[in-house]
Structures are given as structure tokens and as C-alpha cells.
Amino acid sequence: MENLIKALQIFLKYGNPNYPTHCTHDVLYIKIDPSLVSAEDKAALVLLGFNEDEDFNCFSSYRYGSA
């Protein structure tokens, strides 16, 4: 859970949407536009289990999905 909290703290720097998450087919999506996120924070997010999702213009993770 610690790594998820660290990732959410990084995402918070780039926005605070009313409905920031979505989970589908064991994938957790965070609705933060990747173009706003610094390269340094993107690298940290990869280590924390989040990758850019170009199809939905957000970040996604299989590590923290619904299963």
C-alpha cells in the first residue's frame, strides 16, 4: 500500500480531479494527463507500477487492479 500512496502523491501534484480513478478488467486507471507529468515523475511512477496509457490519455497499473 505504501507504493500506491507514493504514486497518488505524485499524481496529486498534477491535478485533483473529482473522479480520479477507474478500474476495469483488473487495471487501475488514474485520470491524470501524462503530458503534464515531468520525466522524473514518470520514471518514479514506472517504478511504483504505473505506465502511460496512450489509448486513454492517463496512467494505468495492473499491480493495483481489482483482482
C-alpha positions in Angstrom: 0.0 0.0 0.0 2.9 2.3 0.6 3.9 2.4 -3.0 0.3 3.2 -4.1 0.2 6.1 -1.7 3.5 7.4 -3.0 2.2 7.2 -6.6 -1.0 9.0 -5.6 1.0 11.8 -4.0 2.9 12.2 -7.3 -0.4 12.3 -9.3 -1.8 14.9 -6.9 0.9 17.4 -8.0 -0.7 17.3 -11.5 -4.3 17.6 -10.6 -7.1 16.8 -8.2 -10.0 15.5 -10.3 -13.3 14.7 -8.7 -13.3 11.2 -10.0 -9.6 10.3 -10.4 -9.7 6.5 -10.7 -11.4 3.9 -12.7 -10.9 0.1 -12.6 -11.7 -2.3 -15.5 -10.5 -5.8 -16.1 -8.0 -5.7 -13.2 -6.4 -2.5 -14.4 -6.4 0.7 -12.3 -6.6 3.9 -14.3 -5.6 7.3 -12.9 -7.1 10.2 -14.9 -4.0 12.5 -15.0 -2.8 13.6 -18.4 0.7 12.2 -19.0 1.7 15.3 -21.0 1.6 17.3 -17.7 3.9 15.0 -15.8 7.6 15.6 -15.6 10.0 12.9 -17.0 11.4 12.5 -13.5 8.0 11.8 -12.0 7.1 9.4 -14.9 10.2 7.4 -14.1 9.2 7.2 -10.5 5.7 6.2 -11.4 7.0 3.3 -13.5 9.0 2.0 -10.5 5.8 2.3 -8.5 3.8 0.3 -11.1 2.2 2.9 -13.3 2.7 3.4 -17.0 1.3 5.9 -19.5 -1.8 4.6 -21.2 -1.8 6.3 -24.7 -5.2 4.9 -25.6 -7.0 6.7 -22.7 -4.5 9.6 -22.1 -4.0 8.6 -18.5 -1.9 6.2 -16.4 -2.6 2.6 -15.7 -1.4 -0.2 -13.5 -2.0 -3.9 -13.3 -0.4 -4.0 -9.9 -3.2 -2.3 -8.1 -6.2 -3.5 -10.1 -9.4 -5.0 -8.8 -8.2 -8.6 -8.5 
